[in-house]
Amino acid sequence: MDFAFTEEQRAIREAAREFARREIDPIVDEHDEAQRFPREVMSKAAELGFLGVIFPEEYGGAGLGYVEYVTVITELSKVDPSVGISVAAHNSLCTNHIFKYGDEPQRRRWVVPLARGEKIGAWALTEAGSGSDAAAARTRARKVEGGWVLDGAKTFITHGSVGDLCVVMAVSDPDGPRGHNMSAFVVEKGTPGYRSGKKENKLGIRASDTAEVILEECFVPDENLLGEPGEGFKQAMAVLDGGRISIAALGLGTALGAFETARAYARERQQFGRPIAEFQAIGFTLAEMSTRIAAAEALTFAAAAEMDRTGRVTLAASEAKLMTGEVAVFCAERGVQIHGGYGLVKDYRAEKFYRDVKICTIGEGTSEVQRLVIARQLLSA
């Protein structure tokens, strides 16, 4: 589907598609097997502006919108969801948080090198005991002269071990009201008391770095606080609106990758003297995959366009994320089924899409949380 793309948007899509084919496709299997973060690919992506798609040129970004951003993430994820999610988390979580809530010196200090790809960003909200219930975080920020001392641990952090800096949410007022007692801080790699912990051995997206972040008597100066004390949770929820559009794009790309892989295989695989694509069972499955993808694509680009127009996308982002994540899981599973026994072996990409896709119904708010957000939005209107 073309969505009345402008010539510039078509050019961006082709650039992202060609980049994924040339730079990502040859190293997918090696990096997945080794769980190796593709730093060289990220550096090359930065040269094309992919690590700063949504940020103004004055801050080192490409000066584009969410429609273009979704286009890039989709094309990267069609080839390797690991790269798609890394580019998405870098843009929409870490860098975007600083851009939205940082002051001018903070933007110059951190957004510029992040958007240029000179630094890799991480964003730390989730903890072992606070996943969907993010307001239950236990990481603490204690006010001291000249700054804050952070203590705690974050888990499932994208770029937790490779990131050059991390936006950390911590409880700065333990006696304050729930949801209004957290603050956001930028912590740079090398800061005493800040380190990465366990690197997770994951089912899928194995080339995307996921690790714990540990803070032990970690001092950060006052100028590392983003916004005002107590605003961290509110900031994080707003940042997640854009992040959910990112995950919708990740799901869309994964679904498309699984579909295109399955269609190509169905045309080549011969049984009973003809390609299996000619059998009605396979044809109907491909038709169902394509139709669901079209619906997910429409929701995802609608949410992106609404973000560009108004910036108010809580409902649209959750609907897109919910729909696209569920569609992606369906398409990946059907893709394996079409491949039969070959869908279970690593010689075919269907197996990898099947492993990679599950993050789309979990990360940045599970499908259950999306339904909760959507219901609340509908009933409060």
NUDO-779375 format. One record per residue (C-alpha): residue in three letters; x, y, z. Coordinates in steps of 0.02 Angstrom, whole numbers, m for minus. Example, Ala and Ser with C-alpha at 12.3 -4.5 7.8 and 13.67 -1.06 7.14 Angstrom:
REM residues 2
PT  rest    east   north      up
PT   ala     615    m225     390
PT   ser     684     m53     357
This chain:
REM residues 381
PT  rest    east   north      up
PT   met       0       0       0
PT   asp      68     172     m49
PT   phe     m32     291      64
PT   ala      m9     433     m61
PT   phe     175     446     m20
PT   thr     265     599     m83
PT   glu     413     577    m198
PT   glu     528     611     m50
PT   gln     442     478      54
PT   arg     457     351     m87
PT   ala     641     393    m101
PT   ile     664     366      86
PT   arg     576     199      74
PT   glu     687     144     m69
PT   ala     843     202      23
PT   ala     794     104     179
PT   arg     748     m49      75
PT   glu     913     m46     m19
PT   phe    1011     m18     142
PT   ala     927    m168     223
PT   arg     962    m277      70
PT   arg    1143    m223      53
PT   glu    1203    m198     232
PT   ile    1089    m302     344
PT   asp    1035    m457     247
PT   pro    1211    m531     228
PT   ile    1247    m528     415
PT   val    1077    m572     489
PT   asp    1108    m756     527
PT   glu    1284    m732     594
PT   his    1235    m594     714
PT   asp    1078    m685     770
PT   glu    1175    m843     811
PT   ala    1314    m749     901
PT   gln    1194    m626     986
PT   arg    1310    m490     921
PT   phe    1254    m309     919
PT   pro    1277    m246     740
PT   arg    1371     m88     784
PT   glu    1444     m71     609
PT   val    1268     m77     535
PT   met    1209      55     658
PT   ser    1354     167     607
PT   lys    1307     150     425
PT   ala    1124     181     467
PT   ala    1178     342     553
PT   glu    1259     402     392
PT   leu    1087     395     309
PT   gly    1004     488     453
PT   phe     911     336     518
PT   leu     968     363     699
PT   gly     893     537     702
PT   val     744     524     585
PT   ile     621     626     688
PT   phe     735     763     753
PT   pro     768     934     676
PT   glu     923     958     572
PT   glu     986    1088     697
PT   tyr    1003     946     822
PT   gly    1091     828     702
PT   gly     933     741     643
PT   ala     855     711     472
PT   gly     712     833     504
PT   leu     577     710     451
PT   gly     413     654     526
PT   tyr     336     495     596
PT   val     271     437     427
PT   glu     449     433     363
PT   tyr     508     357     527
PT   val     380     216     517
PT   thr     434     185     338
PT   val     616     164     389
PT   ile     579      49     537
PT   thr     463     m57     430
PT   glu     593     m82     293
PT   leu     732    m125     415
PT   ser     620    m246     511
PT   lys     569    m338     352
PT   val     748    m399     342
PT   asp     799    m404     527
PT   pro     685    m354     671
PT   ser     840    m345     783
PT   val     902    m194     686
PT   gly     726    m123     675
PT   ile     699    m125     862
PT   ser     872     m53     898
PT   val     846      93     781
PT   ala     670     118     852
PT   ala     723     117    1035
PT   his     867     236     999
PT   asn     752     360     912
PT   ser     586     353    1000
PT   leu     636     315    1179
PT   cys     806     382    1232
PT   thr     836     522    1108
PT   asn     654     575    1100
PT   his     640     585    1290
PT   ile     786     705    1298
PT   phe     723     804    1148
PT   lys     547     822    1219
PT   tyr     592     862    1399
PT   gly     771     922    1399
PT   asp     819    1105    1400
PT   glu     926    1182    1264
PT   pro    1095    1140    1342
PT   gln    1038     960    1368
PT   arg     979     947    1189
PT   arg    1145    1013    1125
PT   arg    1243     900    1240
PT   trp    1151     736    1208
PT   val    1023     745    1067
PT   val    1150     804     939
PT   pro    1272     657     958
PT   leu    1129     533     975
PT   ala    1040     594     819
PT   arg    1204     589     723
PT   gly    1236     412     782
PT   glu    1395     460     871
PT   lys    1319     387    1030
PT   ile    1197     244    1060
PT   gly    1054     277    1181
PT   ala     962     170    1308
PT   trp     801     202    1405
PT   ala     770     123    1574
PT   leu     595     110    1648
PT   thr     561     m76    1674
PT   glu     617    m168    1832
PT   ala     607    m349    1886
PT   gly     456    m308    1996
PT   ser     377    m173    1888
PT   gly     339    m217    1709
PT   ser     161    m170    1662
PT   asp     147     m84    1831
PT   ala     285      42    1792
PT   ala     235     158    1933
PT   ala     289      24    2057
PT   ala     473      55    2019
PT   arg     594      36    2165
PT   thr     748     124    2094
PT   arg     780     276    2203
PT   ala     852     449    2172
PT   arg     910     536    2331
PT   lys     939     724    2327
PT   val    1111     779    2383
PT   glu    1209     938    2365
PT   gly    1236     975    2181
PT   gly    1140     826    2114
PT   trp    1061     657    2146
PT   val    1119     484    2199
PT   leu    1034     340    2107
PT   asp    1017     163    2175
PT   gly     926      18    2096
PT   ala     919     m98    1947
PT   lys     827     m94    1781
PT   thr     792    m246    1674
PT   phe     755    m286    1490
PT   ile     843    m127    1436
PT   thr     877    m112    1250
PT   his    1060     m62    1230
PT   gly    1086     m91    1416
PT   ser    1265    m152    1390
PT   val    1312     m58    1230
PT   gly    1230     111    1260
PT   asp    1336     266    1284
PT   leu    1204     349    1391
PT   cys    1039     302    1469
PT   val     881     394    1522
PT   val     837     320    1692
PT   met     671     338    1783
PT   ala     689     335    1973
PT   val     580     372    2124
PT   ser     638     542    2187
PT   asp     500     566    2317
PT   pro     459     401    2405
PT   asp     318     484    2502
PT   gly     243     570    2352
PT   pro      84     517    2260
PT   arg      98     366    2147
PT   gly     139     416    1969
PT   his     199     588    2025
PT   asn     350     538    2126
PT   met     473     487    1990
PT   ser     603     589    1898
PT   ala     703     559    1739
PT   phe     893     572    1733
PT   val    1025     554    1599
PT   val    1166     439    1654
PT   glu    1320     426    1545
PT   lys    1425     270    1523
PT   gly    1578     279    1634
PT   thr    1487     368    1776
PT   pro    1545     290    1941
PT   gly    1413     172    2008
PT   tyr    1332     143    1837
PT   arg    1360     m23    1748
PT   ser    1273    m153    1644
PT   gly    1219    m316    1724
PT   lys    1160    m480    1650
PT   lys    1142    m484    1462
PT   glu     984    m579    1421
PT   asn     991    m738    1317
PT   lys     832    m709    1217
PT   leu     713    m811    1110
PT   gly     717    m682     971
PT   ile     788    m514     916
PT   arg     951    m587     978
PT   ala    1064    m461     891
PT   ser     978    m319     983
PT   asp    1067    m293    1148
PT   thr     955    m320    1300
PT   ala    1031    m310    1474
PT   glu    1010    m255    1653
PT   val    1066     m82    1706
PT   ile    1136     m71    1883
PT   leu    1150      89    1984
PT   glu    1245      86    2149
PT   glu    1272     251    2238
PT   cys    1277     330    2065
PT   phe    1294     519    2074
PT   val    1227     627    1933
PT   pro    1232     818    1938
PT   asp    1076     926    1938
PT   glu    1100     966    1754
PT   asn    1063     782    1713
PT   leu     884     796    1777
PT   leu     758     805    1633
PT   gly     617     927    1669
PT   glu     559     951    1848
PT   pro     569     826    1992
PT   gly     416     715    1999
PT   glu     379     725    1811
PT   gly     471     567    1760
PT   phe     324     447    1754
PT   lys     215     569    1658
PT   gln     357     599    1537
PT   ala     384     413    1514
PT   met     201     381    1473
PT   ala     204     518    1340
PT   val     365     449    1266
PT   leu     285     277    1256
PT   asp     150     344    1140
PT   gly     281     372    1007
PT   gly     368     211    1058
PT   arg     210     111    1025
PT   ile     204     178     848
PT   ser     383     116     832
PT   ile     334     m59     889
PT   ala     186     m56     770
PT   ala     312     m20     630
PT   leu     422    m161     695
PT   gly     273    m278     690
PT   leu     223    m219     518
PT   gly     396    m250     449
PT   thr     407    m421     532
PT   ala     236    m470     464
PT   leu     285    m414     289
PT   gly     450    m507     300
PT   ala     362    m666     356
PT   phe     231    m647     219
PT   glu     353    m614      78
PT   thr     462    m760     134
PT   ala     312    m877     140
PT   arg     246    m820     m29
PT   ala     414    m845    m113
PT   tyr     431   m1018     m37
PT   ala     254   m1066     m88
PT   arg     292   m1021    m268
PT   glu     451   m1127    m270
PT   arg     403   m1279    m165
PT   gln     335   m1421    m272
PT   gln     216   m1555    m207
PT   phe     105   m1670    m309
PT   gly     184   m1601    m466
PT   arg     147   m1416    m442
PT   pro     193   m1268    m330
PT   ile     105   m1273    m163
PT   ala      47   m1093    m194
PT   glu     m79   m1167    m316
PT   phe    m166   m1265    m179
PT   gln    m317   m1176    m106
PT   ala    m263   m1202      75
PT   ile    m101   m1110      44
PT   gly    m180    m976     m65
PT   phe    m313    m939      67
PT   thr    m180    m927     201
PT   leu     m79    m802     100
PT   ala    m239    m704      66
PT   glu    m277    m695     252
PT   met    m100    m641     292
PT   ser    m103    m504     160
PT   thr    m274    m439     215
PT   arg    m225    m429     398
PT   ile     m62    m342     351
PT   ala    m158    m212     250
PT   ala    m269    m173     400
PT   ala    m118    m161     517
PT   glu     m26     m52     392
PT   ala    m172      69     382
PT   leu    m181      86     572
PT   thr       7     108     589
PT   phe      23     244     459
PT   ala    m135     329     523
PT   ala     m56     339     696
PT   ala     105     406     621
PT   ala      11     538     521
PT   glu     m86     589     676
PT   met      76     608     773
PT   asp     141     723     637
PT   arg     m20     824     636
PT   thr     m64     840     820
PT   gly      55     741     929
PT   arg     m96     669    1023
PT   val     m93     485     984
PT   thr    m124     386    1144
PT   leu    m276     297    1070
PT   ala    m211     282     892
PT   ala     m40     220     947
PT   ser    m111      86    1061
PT   glu    m234      28     927
PT   ala     m95      17     799
PT   lys      23     m72     917
PT   leu    m109    m197     974
PT   met    m170    m237     798
PT   thr      m1    m246     716
PT   gly      79    m351     851
PT   glu     m59    m480     843
PT   val     m55    m481     653
PT   ala     133    m504     652
PT   val     122    m655     767
PT   phe     m12    m731     654
PT   cys      90    m704     497
PT   ala     250    m772     572
PT   glu     161    m929     633
PT   arg      74    m956     466
PT   gly     239    m928     378
PT   val     317   m1072     473
PT   gln     166   m1181     435
PT   ile     180   m1147     249
PT   his     364   m1196     255
PT   gly     320   m1360     343
PT   gly     473   m1447     413
PT   tyr     586   m1319     332
PT   gly     504   m1186     439
PT   leu     589   m1262     591
PT   val     767   m1249     527
PT   lys     883   m1099     522
PT   asp     917   m1117     336
PT   tyr     753   m1026     309
PT   arg     707    m855     379
PT   ala     533    m911     429
PT   glu     606    m985     588
PT   lys     689    m822     636
PT   phe     534    m716     605
PT   tyr     438    m837     716
PT   arg     561    m811     858
PT   asp     581    m624     832
PT   val     398    m579     821
PT   lys     339    m613     999
PT   ile     418    m453    1064
PT   cys     286    m359     965
PT   thr     148    m413    1086
PT   ile     254    m383    1241
PT   gly     375    m236    1224
PT   glu     320     m58    1267
PT   gly     157    m121    1339
PT   thr      85    m296    1317
PT   ser     m70    m327    1211
PT   glu    m168    m335    1373
PT   val    m104    m163    1425
PT   gln    m148     m94    1254
PT   arg    m327    m154    1275
PT   leu    m331     m69    1444
PT   val    m266      95    1372
PT   ile    m388      88    1227
PT   ala    m536      53    1341
PT   arg    m489     196    1457
PT   gln    m472     315    1310
PT   leu    m640     264    1240
PT   leu    m732     277    1405
PT   ser    m655     443    1455
PT   ala    m700     528    1290
